Amino acid sequence: MPAMVPLKTEIALDDSWDVIVVGGGPAGCTAAAAAAREGAKTLLVEASGCLGGMGTAGLVPAWCPFSDQQKIIYRGLAEKVFTRSKQGTFGVKPEALEWVPIDPENLKQVYDDLMAEYGVTMLFHTLIVGLEKAAPDRVDYLLAANKAGLSALRARIYVDGSGDGDLAAWAGAEVLKGDEEGDLQPTTHCFILGNVDMAEYRKLWLHGANPASPIHDIVRSGKYPLIPDTHLCNNPVGPDAIGFNAGHIWHVDNTDPRSVSRALPQGRKMASAFRTAFAETCPAAFGQAYLAQTAPLLGVRETRRILGDYTLVAEDYLAARSFPDEIGRSSYYIDVHHKEKNKKDPTKEASHKYPRLEAGQSFGIHYRCLTPQGLRNVLVAGRSISADRAVNGSVRVMPVCLVTGEAAGLAAALAAKDSAGDVHRVDVDRLRARLREEGAYLL
């Protein structure tokens, strides 16, 4: 155990907030917007210099489907973000709902504008590095660090949109990580190739699920050892620019900075290897392509999952279950990426036993999946909500995060107005009514 040193300093306290949201990814953005929309004085704290998380700094090249194959189901603020993203992305049709490309620079401004529209105060390049509790079940204030030094931030209600459940875990919430062996899903380092011949690119189907895709020959050849498997998703993200969600990096835990620090250089080398492999294998499309950008953020699929008042389980997914206090729904399939030992045959993964939902089907997300057991003034939104590992593979994606974020933010505002300030005592009927008024899809 490392040696410990006492912290002896006085820091300024800012206690002017009703709601503080930690993390400016999709869940954090809609949480902040929804809280401010209800009249709560809201602060959004983000570690990087932009909002949007994996859709912007992570360079994920496309939205997961917004429909249940019949209709759009991620509505409210989620639909507003999605529509504005489509409007600012090159070559996207307004009616598109499935695997719609993302222009990351446009999406950054979509989120900026959303915060401005509802009056959210943003604090960029600021890390939450700790917290103090007023009682075993209540967070008192957060300890923040940025170029101004250390400061304390206090609110009545806190929303954890960190993606890793940082705030909830540090406050003492029970969390789960990984599978029964402790393995986490692999990460991916997304990138963009520029100067691609788009006419030739459109003749290819560069997808790992396509048996005719060149990625299979690339991996079998053994010529590109930095490309570990056939995972390959890609979308046009601008003129002559293709975004890639490709390859896997295993044994990375985003709550362990050292493992992330090892993974990022590996990811950048892997992106260069992909460019070389495509240029040599598909020269008509990629012969003149160059590596335009690798993502500032590593693509992390899984870390902590809180233990909430309700835990979504695989049976909820399989039965397309509805709940009387659901705050949103998901139709995305159980998408758990394979272990390194199964990279040659991903069908060996247990997640492959779960069928995809039929057209028109979806399952409800319980409000109590957002409320950590044992904490009165903390809500969790995004991929750390209370779900078993299988269902986490469905609810972790950006459209669902937008939905759980809006619900958490609205609930935070309602709880902040109540004298008890208890997220477990929120009037869920009122919460659902307000979500419906704002366009949410609920059963």
N, C-alpha and C positions, 0 to 999 in steps of 0.2 A: 504494500500500500504506500502511495507517495506521502511524503511529509506534508503536513498541513501548516498553513500560516494564518494568523488572525487577520481579519479585515477591519482596520480601524480608520474609518473615514466618515464624514457627513456628506450626504448627497441631497440634492434638491428633490422635493416631492411635488408632482403635479397631480392633484386629486380632483380635477375639474371634469372628469369624464363619466358618462353614464355607462357606456359600453366601450371596451377595448377589444379589438380583434387582432390576433397574432397570426401573421402570415397572409400575404397578398396573392395567393393562388386563386383558382376559380372559386373555391368555397369561401375563402376569406373575403374576396371582393364582393360576392353577393351577400354575405353576412353583413359586411359593413354598410353596403347600400341599403339593405332591408332595415337595419337598425336605425340608420339616419332617416330613412323615409318615414319611420314611425315617430320621429321627433326626438330620438335619443341623440345626445351629443356623443359622437362616435369618433374614435381614433383607430386608424389602421396602421399597424407596425409591420414593415417589410424589410427583410435582411438585405435584399438586393436593391438595384436602382430602377426596377420596373415592376409593374403588376402582371399577373397572368400565369406565373409559375411555369408549368410544363408546356403550355401553349405558346409562350413567348420566349423566356430565357431557356426553356428546355427544348425548343425547336421541334416539338411533336408536330408532324406535318399535316395532320388531319384530325377533325373531330370524330369521335366514335358516333355511331348512328344516333340521331335524335328522334327516331320513330320506332314504333313497334311493328314496322313493316306495313302499317295501315294508316297511321296518323302520328303526328308529333306528340310526344308525351312529356318532354322536358320543357315546361312552359314558364310563365312568369318572367323573372329576371333572366333565367337561362335562355329562353327564346329571344329575349331582347338582345342579349350578348351575341347569340348565334346569328341572328338576322343582321346585326351591324357588322359582324365579322364577315359574313358572306358579301355584303354590299361593298366592302373594301378590299376584296380578294379577287385577283385577276382571273377571269374566265369562269367564275362560279355562277351557275344559274340560280335565280331567286328561289325556285321550288326545290332545290337540292336538299336532301335530308340525310343521306348516307355517305359516310366517309368524306365529308366536305373538306377540301384543302384549307389550310390556315396560312395567311400572311402574318408572320409574327410581329412585324413593325406596325401593321394596321391594328392588330389585336391589342397591342400595348396601349394605343390611343383610345380604343373602344373602352378599355377598363378605366383609363384616366378620365375620360368623359363621363363615365357612369358615376365615378366618385364625385366629380364636380357637380353633376346633375342633382345629387341627393345631399350634398354638403358634407361629405366625409373629409376629415382631416387626415392627411397621409404623412407618415414619417418613414422615409426611405433610409437605406444603409444603416439600419438600426437592428441590433440583435437583442432579443430577450435572453438574458444570461442567468436568470434566477428569479425567485419570488419569495415573499414572506407571507405567512398565513396568520389571519386574525384569530382563527380557531381551527380545530382539526378538519372541519368541513368547509372552510371559507378562505379564499385567497384574499389577502389584504392589499398587497401591491406587487407589481412586477419590477424587476431590476433590469434596466435597459442600458446598452452600451453603444455609443457612436462617437463621432469625431468631437462632440462636445464633452465626452467623458461619460461617467456613470450618472444615471438619474433614476428616480422611482416614479412609476406611473400607476395611478389608482383609479379604479372604476367600480361601479356597483356590480356589473356583470362582465365576465370575460368569455370570449369565444376563441377556442383553439382551432385555428385553420392552418396550423404549421405543417400538416401532412404527416408528421411523425408522432403526433400526440404529445409533443414536448411539454406544453403547459400542464396538461392533465396529469402526465406522468410525474413531473416535478412536484405537483401539488399532492401527490400520494394516491392517485387513482390506480386501480389494478389494471394492468395491461397484459396483452398476449402478443407474441411475436413468432412468426414463421409456423412451420409444420411441427409434427410430433418429434422430429429430429433436430428442430431448431433452424432448419434451412429457410432462407428467404428467397423470394422470386429473384431471378437475375435482373440486373440493371441493363440499360441500353443508353449509349451516348449518341444522340441524334445529330445530324449534320445536313448541310445543303451543298449540292454540287451546282455550279454555275456554268454557263456557256454550253448547255446541252442542246443538241439538235432535236427540237421538239417533234418534228415530223417523224424522225426515225425512232425517237423514244416511244411514240404512240403506237408503233408497230410491235413493241415488246409488251409482255405482261410480266413485269419484274415483281413477282410476289412469291414468297417462300412456299405458299400453299399450291402453287402452280407447278405440276411436275415438269413442264417444259421450260420453266424459268432458268436462265443461265446460272442462277445462284447455285443450283445443284451441281453443275459441272465445275464451277469455281471451287466449291468445297471439296468435291471428290478428287480434283486434280492434285491437291496437296501443295500447290504452288504458292498459296497465300495463307500461310500458317496463322496470321493474325486474324483471319476471318474464321470464327470457331464453328459456325453452324449456318443453317439456311434461313434463319429468321430475317425477313426482308419485307418491309412495308414502305411505300413511297408514293408521293403525290406532287404534282406541279404546285409550287408555292409562289410563282411569279414568272414573268417572261424568261424562258430559257433556264429556269431554276427548278431543281427537283429536291424536295426535302425527303430525307431518309430516316426511318426508324428501323435500324438494321443491326443485327449481331447482338450477342449477349455478353455481359461481364458478370461472372458469378462470384459468390462469396463476398458481397459488399453489403454493409449495414450502414444506412444513412445516419444512424445515431452514433456511429464511430467515425470521427473525422479522419482518422488515419487510413481506414479502408477506402474511404471516398477519395482521399489524396493519392492513393495508389491507383484507383480505377480511372481517374480522369486522364492522366497521360496515356494509359492503355487505350482508352476510348479514342483519343486523338490519333494515335497510331493506327487503330482499326479503321477510322474514317479514311485515312490516306490509303490504306490497303484496299478498301472498297473502290476508291477512285481509280487506282491502278488496275484492279481486276476488271472493272467495267470498261475502262478504256481499251484494255487488251482483248476482252471477250466480246464487247459490243462496240467496235470502233466507230461505226456509222453514227451512233447516238452519242457516245461518250468520248470519242477520240480526242476532242479538243476541250473536254470538260476540266474544270479545276475545283479544288476544295475551297468553296467560298466561305464557309463558316462551320465551326463545331460549336455545340451548345455550351453556354456558360454553366448551365446546370446539368448534372447527371440525371438521366431518366430513371427514377426510383419507383418501383411498383408496390413495394410492401415494406413496412416496418411495424410500428406498434398499432395494435387495435385495442381500444379501451373496452373495459367491461362496463357496459351501461345497464340501465334498468331493464332493458330488453336486448337480447342478442339475436339478430337475424341468423337463421340456420338454413342449411341446404333444402330442408323440407319446405320452407317458406317459398324458396325459389321454384322448386319442382311443382308445387301446388298453385303457383301464381296467386299467392295468398293476398288478401286484403285485410286491413286492420281499421278498427273504428277511429283510431287516432293517428293514422298514417299522415305523413307530411309531404309525401312524394312517392314516385314509383320508378322502377327500373325495368327495362326490357333487355339490357345487355347480357350477353351470355357469360357463363363462368369461365373467365379468361385468366388462368393461372399458368404462367410460363414455366417451362420444364427445367428440371435440375440438370447440372452439367453431365451427370452420368447417363442421362437419357437424351443427350443432344442428337444422337443418330436416329433415335426413334421416340419422338415426343409423345406418341400415343400410349406409351407405358405409364404416363402420368395419371394419377388418380382423377384429376380434373376432367379427363376425357370421358369419364363415365356419365357426366351430366349432359343431357341433351339440351339443345337450344330451345327456347320458348317458341311456341307456334305464333304465326302472324296474329297480331291483335292482343297477345298476352303480355302481361307485365306483373310485377309483384310489388307490394307496398313496403314502404320504409317507415317503421314505427318512430314516433317522436322520441320514445324512450331510448332509442339507439343513439341519441345525441346527448343524453344526460348521464354523465359518469356517476357510478355509485359512490356515495360518500363525499361528494362535493356539491355544495348548494349553489354556488355562483359561477359555475363553469359549464359551458356547453362545448361540444366537439362537433365539427363539420368536416366533410371531405373524406379522404380514404382511411381515416383512423376511427370512424364510427364503429359502434358495437356490432360486429358480425363475425361469424365463423370464417375460417380461412377460405373456404370455397366461395361463399357469398361475397366476401371481400373482393374476389376476382371480378365481380359484377359491379359493385358500388364504388370501386376505386377510380373509375374513369371520369373525365372532365364533365360531361353533361350531368351525371349524377351528383358530382361535387357542387356544381352550380345550384342544384335543387336543394341539397341538404344545407348548403350555405345560406340560402335565402330563408329557409325555415329557422335555422339557428339564430340568424340575425333578428328576425321578427320576434322570436321567442325571447331573445335577450332584451329587446326593447320593452316587451310586456313585463318581464320579470323586474327590470330596472324601475319601472313605474310603481311596482307593488312594494308595500312597506317591508315585506319579508325578504324581498330580493332573492327568491328561491326558484331556480329553474325547474325543480320537480313539481312545483305547485302552479305552473302556468296553466291557465284555462285553455285546454287544447281545443275545445269547440270554437272559442274565439280566435285562436291561432289559425285553425283550419279555415274559418270563415274569411279571415283577412287574406290568407294565401289564395283562396278561391277568387276573392275580389281582385287580386292582382294577377289572375289568370292561371293559377296552378291547376294541374291535372291530378285530381284525387277521385277515388271511388268511395 
